[in-house]
Amino acid sequence: MVGNLLLRGMIVGVAAGLLAFCFAKVFGEPWVDYAIAFEAHASHAADAMTGAEEPDIVSRATQAGAGLFTGLVVYGAAIGGLFALAFAFTNGRLGRLSPRSVSALIAILGFVAIVIVPQLKYPANPPAVGSADTIVARTELFFTMMVFSLVLMIASVMFARRLAERMGGWNGATVAGFVYVAVVAVMFAALPTIEEIPAAFSPAMLWNFRISSIGVQAVLWAAIGLLFGAITEGVSLKHVAPRRAASASAFR
């Protein structure tokens, strides 16, 4: 059963990766090109002074084409597999929610914990933004925030289930949500802030890049949640219908 869910999740993840790739090509890549042009202009100015110029290791066409496609498809398959495992553990433990509702809920909570919260603290930056000397520290801080947010989200869901037994489902979820936000706020204050945006860099371009980056993730998570839920619920109904028919015939 879990193996079937895992395979289903990875297939759905690949499909979601394809949709995310289409979104990224239309809405994300133009802003990356703008940032690369800005970086190239600054680099040429520096090279004119030093007389050195670094060659491109990977062409821009490969980055925006095969590289982006491969990255999003593999990432989608990985997220889809993890999503399926989360569904296998969660389904049936959240009251009377249907498989489609459980899938949508996991997608929303996962998107918030893995994408929104870490990027609120450490938003995505295009080329030309950020120093090479701090890339390791920035990466470590981002993943620290992401892991902390995910673990806290899982703990909050478990806490909400316990509160639901005493306070009801809505009240329990509300209290657990407030606890999650409060602890995340403390984590935001505890972790250092990194600001390395060049003064000449366009704020509008930076904003559009970050919005498109979140949009790619939103398309991916929405596609996984909706497709996985629809397929899983459809399969469940196919299995339930013959059982109900057999049960009905047994009492005739």
C-alpha positions as CSV (number, residue, x, y, z in Angstrom):
1,M,0.0,0.0,0.0
2,V,2.7,2.5,1.0
3,G,4.8,1.5,-2.1
4,N,1.8,2.2,-4.4
5,L,1.3,5.6,-2.7
6,L,5.1,6.4,-3.0
7,L,5.1,5.6,-6.7
8,R,1.9,7.6,-7.2
9,G,3.4,10.5,-5.3
10,M,6.6,10.5,-7.4
11,I,4.6,10.3,-10.7
12,V,2.4,13.2,-9.6
13,G,5.6,15.1,-8.5
14,V,7.0,14.7,-12.0
15,A,3.8,16.1,-13.5
16,A,3.9,19.0,-11.0
17,G,7.6,19.6,-11.8
18,L,6.6,20.0,-15.5
19,L,3.9,22.6,-14.6
20,A,6.4,24.4,-12.4
21,F,8.9,24.5,-15.2
22,C,6.4,26.1,-17.5
23,F,5.6,28.7,-14.9
24,A,9.3,29.4,-14.3
25,K,10.0,29.8,-18.0
26,V,7.2,32.4,-18.4
27,F,7.3,34.3,-15.2
28,G,10.7,33.6,-13.5
29,E,13.4,33.4,-16.2
30,P,12.9,37.0,-17.5
31,W,13.9,38.3,-14.0
32,V,16.9,36.0,-13.9
33,D,18.0,37.3,-17.3
34,Y,17.7,40.9,-15.9
35,A,19.8,40.0,-12.9
36,I,22.4,38.3,-15.0
37,A,22.7,41.3,-17.2
38,F,23.2,43.5,-14.2
39,E,25.8,41.2,-12.8
40,A,27.6,41.0,-16.2
41,H,27.7,44.8,-16.4
42,A,29.3,45.0,-13.0
43,S,31.7,42.2,-13.8
44,H,32.8,43.8,-17.1
45,A,33.5,47.0,-15.2
46,A,35.6,45.1,-12.7
47,D,37.4,43.1,-15.5
48,A,38.2,46.3,-17.3
49,M,40.2,47.3,-14.3
50,T,41.9,44.0,-13.6
51,G,42.2,42.7,-17.1
52,A,40.7,39.3,-16.2
53,E,37.4,37.7,-17.3
54,E,36.0,34.5,-16.0
55,P,34.4,32.2,-18.6
56,D,31.0,30.7,-18.2
57,I,31.1,27.1,-17.0
58,V,27.5,26.4,-18.1
59,S,25.8,28.3,-20.8
60,R,22.8,30.4,-20.0
61,A,20.7,28.4,-22.6
62,T,21.5,25.2,-20.7
63,Q,20.7,26.7,-17.3
64,A,17.3,28.1,-18.5
65,G,16.5,25.0,-20.5
66,A,17.7,21.5,-19.7
67,G,19.1,22.5,-16.3
68,L,15.9,24.1,-15.1
69,F,13.8,21.3,-16.5
70,T,15.9,18.6,-14.9
71,G,16.1,20.3,-11.5
72,L,12.4,21.0,-11.2
73,V,11.4,17.5,-12.4
74,V,13.8,15.8,-9.9
75,Y,12.8,18.1,-7.2
76,G,9.1,17.5,-7.9
77,A,9.6,13.7,-7.8
78,A,11.4,14.0,-4.5
79,I,8.7,16.2,-2.9
80,G,6.0,14.0,-4.4
81,G,7.6,10.9,-2.7
82,L,7.9,12.6,0.7
83,F,4.3,13.9,0.2
84,A,3.1,10.4,-0.3
85,L,4.8,9.2,2.9
86,A,3.3,12.0,4.8
87,F,-0.2,11.1,3.4
88,A,0.3,7.5,4.3
89,F,1.0,8.5,7.9
90,T,-1.7,11.2,8.2
91,N,-4.7,9.7,6.3
92,G,-7.3,8.4,8.7
93,R,-5.8,10.3,11.7
94,L,-7.5,13.6,11.0
95,G,-11.1,12.8,11.7
96,R,-13.4,12.3,8.8
97,L,-11.5,14.2,6.2
98,S,-11.6,12.6,2.8
99,P,-8.3,11.6,1.0
100,R,-8.6,14.7,-1.2
101,S,-9.1,16.9,1.8
102,V,-6.1,15.3,3.6
103,S,-4.0,15.8,0.5
104,A,-4.9,19.5,0.2
105,L,-4.2,20.1,3.9
106,I,-0.8,18.4,3.7
107,A,0.0,20.5,0.6
108,I,-1.0,23.8,2.4
109,L,0.9,23.0,5.6
110,G,3.9,21.8,3.7
111,F,4.0,24.9,1.5
112,V,3.8,27.1,4.5
113,A,6.4,25.3,6.5
114,I,9.0,24.5,3.8
115,V,8.5,27.5,1.5
116,I,6.8,30.5,3.0
117,V,8.3,30.6,6.5
118,P,12.0,30.1,5.4
119,Q,11.6,32.6,2.6
120,L,10.1,35.2,4.9
121,K,13.3,35.2,6.9
122,Y,15.8,34.4,4.1
123,P,14.1,35.2,0.7
124,A,15.4,33.9,-2.6
125,N,18.0,36.2,-4.3
126,P,18.7,36.4,-8.0
127,P,22.3,36.5,-9.5
128,A,24.2,39.6,-8.5
129,V,22.7,39.7,-5.1
130,G,24.7,38.2,-2.3
131,S,28.4,37.7,-1.6
132,A,30.3,34.5,-2.5
133,D,32.0,34.7,0.9
134,T,28.7,34.3,2.8
135,I,27.0,31.7,0.5
136,V,27.7,28.8,2.9
137,A,26.5,30.7,5.9
138,R,23.3,31.8,4.1
139,T,22.6,28.3,2.9
140,E,23.1,26.8,6.4
141,L,20.8,29.5,7.9
142,F,18.1,28.9,5.3
143,F,18.0,25.1,5.8
144,T,18.1,25.6,9.6
145,M,15.0,27.7,9.3
146,M,13.3,25.3,7.0
147,V,14.0,22.2,9.2
148,F,12.9,24.0,12.3
149,S,9.7,25.3,10.6
150,L,8.9,21.8,9.3
151,V,9.5,20.1,12.7
152,L,7.5,22.8,14.4
153,M,4.6,22.4,11.9
154,I,4.5,18.6,12.6
155,A,4.5,19.2,16.3
156,S,1.8,21.8,15.9
157,V,-0.5,19.4,14.0
158,M,0.0,16.8,16.7
159,F,-0.7,19.4,19.4
160,A,-3.9,20.5,17.5
161,R,-5.1,16.8,17.5
162,R,-4.7,16.6,21.3
163,L,-6.4,20.0,21.8
164,A,-9.3,18.9,19.5
165,E,-10.3,16.2,22.0
166,R,-10.9,18.9,24.7
167,M,-11.7,22.1,22.8
168,G,-13.0,20.9,19.4
169,G,-11.3,20.7,16.1
170,W,-11.6,24.4,15.1
171,N,-10.5,25.8,18.5
172,G,-7.7,23.3,18.7
173,A,-6.4,24.2,15.3
174,T,-6.6,27.9,16.1
175,V,-4.6,27.6,19.3
176,A,-2.0,25.4,17.7
177,G,-1.7,27.8,14.8
178,F,-1.1,30.7,17.2
179,V,1.6,28.7,19.0
180,Y,3.3,27.9,15.7
181,V,3.4,31.6,14.6
182,A,4.6,32.7,18.1
183,V,7.5,30.2,18.1
184,V,8.4,31.0,14.5
185,A,8.5,34.7,15.5
186,V,11.0,33.9,18.2
187,M,13.1,32.0,15.8
188,F,13.1,34.9,13.4
189,A,14.4,37.2,16.1
190,A,17.0,34.7,17.2
191,L,18.6,34.0,13.8
192,P,20.8,36.7,12.2
193,T,19.5,38.8,9.3
194,I,21.6,39.0,6.1
195,E,21.3,42.0,3.8
196,E,23.6,42.1,0.8
197,I,21.6,43.8,-1.9
198,P,23.6,46.2,-4.1
199,A,22.5,49.8,-3.9
200,A,22.1,50.1,-7.7
201,F,20.0,46.9,-7.9
202,S,16.3,47.5,-8.9
203,P,14.0,46.9,-5.9
204,A,11.1,46.2,-8.3
205,M,13.1,43.6,-10.1
206,L,14.1,42.0,-6.7
207,W,10.5,41.9,-5.6
208,N,9.3,40.4,-8.9
209,F,12.0,37.7,-8.8
210,R,11.1,36.7,-5.2
211,I,7.4,36.6,-6.0
212,S,8.0,34.5,-9.1
213,S,10.2,32.2,-7.0
214,I,7.4,31.6,-4.5
215,G,5.0,31.2,-7.5
216,V,7.0,28.3,-8.9
217,Q,6.8,26.6,-5.5
218,A,3.1,27.4,-5.2
219,V,2.4,25.8,-8.6
220,L,4.4,22.7,-7.6
221,W,2.8,22.2,-4.2
222,A,-0.7,23.0,-5.5
223,A,-0.4,20.5,-8.4
224,I,0.9,17.8,-6.1
225,G,-1.9,18.4,-3.5
226,L,-4.7,18.5,-6.0
227,L,-3.5,15.7,-8.4
228,F,-2.5,13.3,-5.6
229,G,-5.7,13.9,-3.8
230,A,-7.9,13.4,-6.8
231,I,-6.1,10.2,-7.9
232,T,-6.0,8.7,-4.4
233,E,-9.6,9.4,-3.7
234,G,-10.6,8.0,-7.1
235,V,-8.7,4.8,-6.3
236,S,-10.3,4.6,-2.9
237,L,-13.8,4.9,-4.3
238,K,-13.1,2.1,-6.8
239,H,-12.1,-0.2,-4.0
240,V,-15.0,0.8,-1.7
241,A,-17.7,0.4,-4.3
242,P,-17.2,-3.4,-4.9
243,R,-17.0,-4.0,-1.1
244,R,-20.3,-2.2,-0.6
245,A,-21.9,-4.2,-3.4
246,A,-20.6,-7.4,-1.9
247,S,-21.9,-6.5,1.5
248,A,-25.3,-5.6,0.2
249,S,-25.6,-8.8,-1.7
250,A,-24.7,-10.8,1.4
251,F,-27.8,-9.5,3.2
252,R,-30.2,-10.3,0.4
